[in-house]
Amino acid sequence: MEKLVFSTFLLSVLLANLSVASEAIDENGYIVYCPCMGRFGNQADHFLGALGFAHDLNRTLVLPAWNEYRRGEVRSKQIPFDTYFKVEPLLKFHRVVTMERFMREIAPEVWPADKRISFCYSERVGLDGKSGKGCNAKDGNPFGPFWDNYGVDFASSEFFGPLTYDVHHQKMTEKWAEKYPADKFPVLAFTGAPASFPVQDENRHLHEFLKWSDAIEQKAKDFIAKSLPKGAFIGIHLRNGMDWVKACDHVTQTKNLFSSPQCLGYRNEKGNLYPELCMPSKETVIRQIKRQIKTFKELNKNNEIKSIFVASDNNHLLEDLNKNLKRMGITAVKLPEDNPHVDLAILGMSNHFIGNCISSFSAFVKRERDAKGFPSTFWAFPKEKKDPVKKVEHEEL
């Protein structure tokens, strides 16, 4: 009798596990992609677009690792999504699963090796200069390292053109569902992100569901508590590396550059590009900080700016800032180590943020602060009627 009861118990446990496993499979299908364009700021823009795309197609979004490029290393590194961000808040908006869990628990059933199709708009030329009549999904860095990290090879390619990722217009959602039904195509695996850059205006609000991991958030709070004077602080982002200097040379040749729509508007309804917007001079930076300190004091009678936190890809201007702010009793500081994610988290917590309109790194902070209702401004925007700096001196930065 005891054996019968025990056997019945084991059977019930097995059935329960089977039920859970079955429920874990999304019959509406999955979206997998490589965040293969640019560094973190660009990848974050693409992520919001991919999240919106998955939501409108009603497929579970597989959260990819972040691609990172480290000095002296030829191949990119893949950092699990949840190293930097929490998964749970995203579930309030749509179904998601980490790439690691997907490959371990779900892929063996819905995405066997011989059924793995790479999706791209049209033929993608391989490193050998030949198209190969396919997506060549693993050619190049970070494409190869990303998929290799999960042991993924593709059996075939699928060209989805003329369909686009813009599910907000032209009944695109219905067209995707009609051409690629989930019962025949359970996994749509894209060579790159199924999203545009910069992020579409319709997807910017999705940043409210992107929350820093406990580890990143705690590092940011610890730095603020231990390294910043007690009181309010302004967070600033200075983009001034040599690659940025070269990028800024193109501002007079285009209407939009990188994340410029965040201040100029997606149809340039708020103005056009100009050099100072891309590469603000040292004088502009100092003048604008002083102006913001004064404005903050006027708006907050019981609180004053005590410090400036600086994030930069090259020159933090600490010596110049501290020299010019010394009489005001204000100190400019930066992280002692290179940690862009903690930089971002600290900037998001500042009492006021000043960023670069064209930078996707600044755009990340602006979206986060918008979701929280925190104030932000941009360097040299809006444009002054008379430019106090006739020429941007790159060597000053």
C-alpha positions as semicolon CSV with decimal commas, in nm:
position;residue;x (nm);y (nm);z (nm)
1;M;0,000;0,000;0,000
2;E;0,286;0,238;0,091
3;K;0,457;0,160;-0,241
4;L;0,134;0,242;-0,427
5;V;0,097;0,574;-0,244
6;F;0,462;0,661;-0,309
7;S;0,430;0,569;-0,678
8;T;0,118;0,781;-0,707
9;F;0,303;1,070;-0,544
10;L;0,596;1,036;-0,788
11;L;0,355;1,028;-1,082
12;S;0,180;1,343;-0,962
13;V;0,516;1,520;-0,925
14;L;0,622;1,417;-1,277
15;L;0,292;1,533;-1,423
16;A;0,322;1,864;-1,239
17;N;0,673;1,914;-1,375
18;L;0,556;1,831;-1,726
19;S;0,275;2,080;-1,686
20;V;0,516;2,352;-1,572
21;A;0,752;2,274;-1,860
22;S;0,465;2,288;-2,106
23;E;0,345;2,621;-1,967
24;A;0,697;2,760;-1,998
25;I;0,677;2,733;-2,378
26;D;0,520;3,039;-2,540
27;E;0,292;2,920;-2,819
28;N;0,304;3,270;-2,964
29;G;0,674;3,227;-3,035
30;Y;1,001;3,402;-2,951
31;I;1,224;3,679;-3,079
32;V;1,601;3,637;-3,053
33;Y;1,857;3,888;-3,177
34;C;2,217;3,997;-3,161
35;P;2,270;4,355;-3,031
36;C;2,543;4,391;-3,288
37;M;2,553;4,765;-3,359
38;G;2,761;5,003;-3,153
39;R;2,842;5,015;-2,786
40;F;2,613;5,020;-2,486
41;G;2,421;5,341;-2,567
42;N;2,329;5,218;-2,914
43;Q;2,246;4,870;-2,786
44;A;2,015;5,020;-2,524
45;D;1,829;5,219;-2,792
46;H;1,790;4,901;-2,993
47;F;1,673;4,707;-2,689
48;L;1,378;4,939;-2,634
49;G;1,282;4,904;-2,999
50;A;1,312;4,525;-2,982
51;L;1,096;4,521;-2,668
52;G;0,827;4,722;-2,845
53;F;0,856;4,499;-3,153
54;A;0,814;4,179;-2,948
55;H;0,518;4,327;-2,762
56;D;0,333;4,417;-3,081
57;L;0,406;4,079;-3,240
58;N;0,300;3,917;-2,910
59;R;0,614;3,702;-2,896
60;T;0,838;3,652;-2,594
61;L;1,152;3,861;-2,617
62;V;1,472;3,672;-2,542
63;L;1,697;3,912;-2,352
64;P;2,040;3,905;-2,521
65;A;2,376;3,952;-2,359
66;W;2,533;4,295;-2,395
67;N;2,828;4,305;-2,634
68;E;3,132;4,474;-2,482
69;Y;3,463;4,565;-2,642
70;R;3,770;4,567;-2,424
71;R;4,105;4,719;-2,498
72;G;4,359;4,467;-2,621
73;E;4,101;4,195;-2,689
74;V;4,014;4,100;-3,046
75;R;3,674;3,942;-2,978
76;S;3,384;4,108;-2,801
77;K;3,268;3,986;-2,461
78;Q;2,909;3,888;-2,389
79;I;2,772;4,007;-2,055
80;P;2,441;3,848;-1,945
81;F;2,151;4,094;-1,959
82;D;2,069;4,060;-1,589
83;T;2,423;4,159;-1,486
84;Y;2,317;4,519;-1,538
85;F;1,936;4,513;-1,531
86;K;1,654;4,340;-1,347
87;V;1,429;4,106;-1,541
88;E;1,117;4,133;-1,321
89;P;1,025;4,497;-1,401
90;L;1,023;4,415;-1,774
91;L;0,760;4,149;-1,711
92;K;0,519;4,425;-1,611
93;F;0,519;4,529;-1,975
94;H;0,575;4,208;-2,169
95;R;0,696;3,849;-2,156
96;V;1,075;3,816;-2,151
97;V;1,330;3,545;-2,076
98;T;1,708;3,564;-2,054
99;M;1,908;3,416;-2,340
100;E;2,081;3,181;-2,097
101;R;1,754;3,033;-1,973
102;F;1,609;3,022;-2,324
103;M;1,901;2,822;-2,461
104;R;1,908;2,591;-2,160
105;E;1,538;2,520;-2,106
106;I;1,341;2,624;-2,413
107;A;1,555;2,609;-2,726
108;P;1,599;2,228;-2,720
109;E;1,224;2,195;-2,769
110;V;1,129;2,489;-2,994
111;W;1,459;2,567;-3,169
112;P;1,653;2,249;-3,251
113;A;1,986;2,291;-3,427
114;D;1,858;2,187;-3,771
115;K;1,572;2,440;-3,754
116;R;1,774;2,748;-3,666
117;I;1,704;3,015;-3,928
118;S;1,875;3,353;-3,929
119;F;1,652;3,643;-4,034
120;C;1,781;3,948;-4,221
121;Y;1,627;4,205;-4,452
122;S;1,834;4,096;-4,752
123;E;2,160;3,924;-4,837
124;R;2,448;4,025;-4,610
125;V;2,797;4,027;-4,759
126;G;3,038;3,804;-4,573
127;L;3,392;3,883;-4,464
128;D;3,522;3,721;-4,782
129;G;3,338;3,980;-4,988
130;K;3,088;3,726;-5,116
131;S;2,721;3,727;-5,022
132;G;2,686;3,350;-5,012
133;K;2,316;3,409;-5,077
134;G;2,246;3,422;-4,705
135;C;2,250;3,636;-4,392
136;N;2,607;3,539;-4,297
137;A;2,481;3,590;-3,942
138;K;2,810;3,495;-3,776
139;D;3,051;3,685;-3,999
140;G;3,241;3,955;-3,815
141;N;3,272;4,084;-3,460
142;P;3,053;4,086;-3,251
143;F;2,828;3,864;-3,468
144;G;3,044;3,552;-3,445
145;P;3,138;3,582;-3,076
146;F;2,779;3,654;-2,976
147;W;2,625;3,344;-3,133
148;D;2,928;3,129;-3,046
149;N;2,878;3,224;-2,683
150;Y;2,553;3,026;-2,694
151;G;2,673;2,752;-2,928
152;V;2,442;2,866;-3,207
153;D;2,497;2,785;-3,572
154;F;2,236;2,855;-3,838
155;A;2,100;2,597;-4,077
156;S;1,954;2,849;-4,324
157;S;1,865;3,212;-4,389
158;E;1,539;3,396;-4,438
159;F;1,502;3,738;-4,602
160;F;1,208;3,921;-4,448
161;G;1,215;4,229;-4,674
162;P;1,010;4,431;-4,757
163;L;0,874;4,396;-4,401
164;T;1,015;4,645;-4,150
165;Y;1,046;4,675;-3,772
166;D;0,816;4,976;-3,759
167;V;0,512;4,808;-3,604
168;H;0,358;5,145;-3,522
169;H;0,261;5,213;-3,883
170;Q;0,140;5,047;-4,204
171;K;-0,029;4,754;-4,024
172;M;0,315;4,593;-3,999
173;T;0,215;4,371;-3,705
174;E;-0,047;4,192;-3,912
175;K;0,197;4,150;-4,201
176;W;0,456;3,982;-3,978
177;A;0,196;3,748;-3,829
178;E;0,069;3,655;-4,173
179;K;0,410;3,585;-4,326
180;Y;0,566;3,421;-4,018
181;P;0,299;3,245;-3,807
182;A;0,429;3,110;-3,476
183;D;0,326;2,751;-3,549
184;K;0,561;2,743;-3,849
185;F;0,821;2,990;-3,724
186;P;0,837;2,955;-3,344
187;V;1,162;3,155;-3,326
188;L;1,249;3,466;-3,522
189;A;1,626;3,502;-3,480
190;F;1,752;3,831;-3,622
191;T;2,106;3,896;-3,739
192;G;2,087;4,239;-3,576
193;A;1,835;4,412;-3,352
194;P;1,478;4,431;-3,484
195;A;1,471;4,803;-3,414
196;S;1,580;5,138;-3,552
197;F;1,846;5,376;-3,426
198;P;1,792;5,613;-3,264
199;V;1,500;5,463;-3,074
200;Q;1,161;5,552;-3,221
201;D;0,974;5,821;-3,031
202;E;0,691;5,572;-2,971
203;N;0,928;5,340;-2,781
204;R;1,110;5,592;-2,560
205;H;0,861;5,546;-2,273
206;L;0,956;5,178;-2,243
207;H;1,267;5,288;-2,055
208;E;1,052;5,306;-1,741
209;F;1,066;4,925;-1,725
210;L;1,447;4,915;-1,747
211;K;1,574;4,906;-1,388
212;W;1,936;4,873;-1,277
213;S;2,040;4,553;-1,105
214;D;2,085;4,567;-0,727
215;A;2,463;4,548;-0,770
216;I;2,487;4,849;-1,003
217;E;2,238;5,053;-0,803
218;Q;2,424;4,984;-0,477
219;K;2,761;5,083;-0,626
220;A;2,610;5,413;-0,741
221;K;2,453;5,484;-0,402
222;D;2,774;5,393;-0,219
223;F;2,977;5,633;-0,432
224;I;2,729;5,917;-0,375
225;A;2,727;5,855;0,001
226;K;3,103;5,819;0,042
227;S;3,257;6,040;-0,227
228;L;3,020;6,335;-0,276
229;P;2,975;6,615;-0,020
230;K;2,640;6,600;0,156
231;G;2,384;6,794;-0,047
232;A;2,255;6,821;-0,403
233;F;2,474;6,749;-0,706
234;I;2,467;6,803;-1,080
235;G;2,556;6,513;-1,306
236;I;2,721;6,597;-1,639
237;H;2,827;6,391;-1,939
238;L;3,119;6,510;-2,153
239;R;3,164;6,328;-2,483
240;N;3,501;6,441;-2,617
241;G;3,714;6,146;-2,731
242;M;3,891;6,154;-3,068
243;D;3,625;5,937;-3,230
244;W;3,367;6,193;-3,119
245;V;3,572;6,482;-3,258
246;K;3,566;6,308;-3,597
247;A;3,192;6,240;-3,571
248;C;3,123;6,606;-3,494
249;D;3,287;6,704;-3,823
250;H;2,969;6,580;-3,993
251;V;2,716;6,800;-3,813
252;T;2,693;7,047;-4,100
253;Q;2,637;6,770;-4,354
254;T;2,326;6,607;-4,208
255;K;1,998;6,692;-4,039
256;N;2,021;6,423;-3,772
257;L;2,321;6,260;-3,608
258;F;2,297;5,968;-3,363
259;S;2,058;6,069;-3,081
260;S;2,008;6,432;-3,185
261;P;1,626;6,388;-3,224
262;Q;1,605;6,382;-2,844
263;C;1,652;6,759;-2,840
264;L;1,604;6,870;-3,201
265;G;1,293;6,657;-3,261
266;Y;1,242;6,366;-3,497
267;R;1,147;6,607;-3,777
268;N;1,392;6,878;-3,671
269;E;1,097;7,077;-3,545
270;K;1,318;7,226;-3,271
271;G;1,615;7,322;-3,487
272;N;1,911;7,191;-3,683
273;L;2,255;7,061;-3,589
274;Y;2,543;7,296;-3,513
275;P;2,903;7,230;-3,396
276;E;2,863;7,356;-3,039
277;L;2,573;7,116;-2,982
278;C;2,800;6,823;-3,063
279;M;3,126;6,946;-2,910
280;P;3,064;7,217;-2,650
281;S;3,368;7,428;-2,566
282;K;3,519;7,440;-2,220
283;E;3,377;7,791;-2,181
284;T;3,027;7,671;-2,265
285;V;3,050;7,384;-2,017
286;I;3,166;7,604;-1,728
287;R;2,923;7,885;-1,805
288;Q;2,627;7,647;-1,829
289;I;2,715;7,469;-1,504
290;K;2,738;7,800;-1,318
291;R;2,405;7,907;-1,463
292;Q;2,246;7,580;-1,355
293;I;2,386;7,612;-1,002
294;K;2,224;7,955;-0,975
295;T;1,894;7,832;-1,117
296;F;1,885;7,538;-0,880
297;K;1,942;7,766;-0,581
298;E;1,657;7,992;-0,689
299;L;1,419;7,697;-0,721
300;N;1,532;7,516;-0,406
301;K;1,562;7,762;-0,118
302;N;1,656;7,492;0,135
303;N;1,905;7,306;-0,080
304;E;2,218;7,395;-0,277
305;I;2,446;7,226;-0,527
306;K;2,755;7,100;-0,345
307;S;2,928;6,896;-0,615
308;I;2,947;6,809;-0,984
309;F;2,971;6,445;-1,090
310;V;3,144;6,404;-1,426
311;A;3,118;6,110;-1,664
312;S;3,332;6,119;-1,978
313;D;3,486;5,896;-2,242
314;N;3,807;6,099;-2,240
315;N;3,864;6,433;-2,064
316;H;3,662;6,494;-1,745
317;L;3,785;6,856;-1,721
318;L;3,822;6,815;-1,344
319;E;4,111;7,060;-1,312
320;D;3,928;7,334;-1,503
321;L;3,598;7,273;-1,327
322;N;3,748;7,273;-0,978
323;K;3,947;7,588;-1,053
324;N;3,635;7,774;-1,169
325;L;3,401;7,639;-0,900
326;K;3,636;7,669;-0,602
327;R;3,504;8,008;-0,490
328;M;3,151;7,864;-0,487
329;G;3,260;7,582;-0,257
330;I;3,170;7,321;-0,517
331;T;3,383;7,017;-0,604
332;A;3,392;6,824;-0,932
333;V;3,456;6,448;-0,905
334;K;3,450;6,131;-1,111
335;L;3,460;5,758;-1,049
336;P;3,811;5,636;-0,963
337;E;3,771;5,349;-1,210
338;D;3,625;5,309;-1,559
339;N;3,269;5,185;-1,504
340;P;3,023;5,334;-1,756
341;H;2,719;5,157;-1,611
342;V;2,777;5,296;-1,263
343;D;2,842;5,634;-1,430
344;L;2,497;5,610;-1,588
345;A;2,329;5,507;-1,264
346;I;2,485;5,801;-1,076
347;L;2,388;6,047;-1,350
348;G;2,034;5,914;-1,327
349;M;2,028;5,989;-0,952
350;S;2,162;6,346;-0,979
351;N;1,951;6,647;-0,885
352;H;2,003;6,784;-1,234
353;F;2,162;6,633;-1,544
354;I;2,336;6,807;-1,833
355;G;2,412;6,584;-2,129
356;N;2,517;6,580;-2,491
357;C;2,216;6,598;-2,723
358;I;2,381;6,384;-2,991
359;S;2,516;6,109;-2,763
360;S;2,321;5,786;-2,709
361;F;2,496;5,757;-2,370
362;S;2,337;6,087;-2,265
363;A;2,010;5,974;-2,423
364;F;1,999;5,674;-2,189
365;V;2,019;5,905;-1,886
366;K;1,761;6,147;-2,029
367;R;1,505;5,869;-2,085
368;E;1,557;5,728;-1,736
369;R;1,515;6,070;-1,580
370;D;1,209;6,149;-1,792
371;A;1,047;5,830;-1,659
372;K;1,116;5,948;-1,303
373;G;1,018;6,309;-1,365
374;F;1,373;6,435;-1,299
375;P;1,504;6,750;-1,475
376;S;1,763;6,740;-1,755
377;T;1,914;6,982;-2,005
378;F;2,166;6,964;-2,291
379;W;2,490;7,144;-2,362
380;A;2,445;7,451;-2,584
381;F;2,073;7,391;-2,627
382;P;1,866;7,579;-2,709
383;K;2,106;7,761;-2,936
384;E;2,202;8,106;-2,821
385;K;2,115;8,389;-3,061
386;K;2,476;8,499;-3,065
387;D;2,727;8,220;-3,035
388;P;2,977;8,328;-2,765
389;V;3,227;8,079;-2,907
390;K;3,293;8,139;-3,274
391;K;3,496;7,825;-3,323
392;V;3,511;7,499;-3,128
393;E;3,867;7,438;-3,019
394;H;3,902;7,060;-3,004
395;E;4,230;7,076;-2,818
396;E;4,055;7,242;-2,522
397;L;3,871;6,919;-2,457
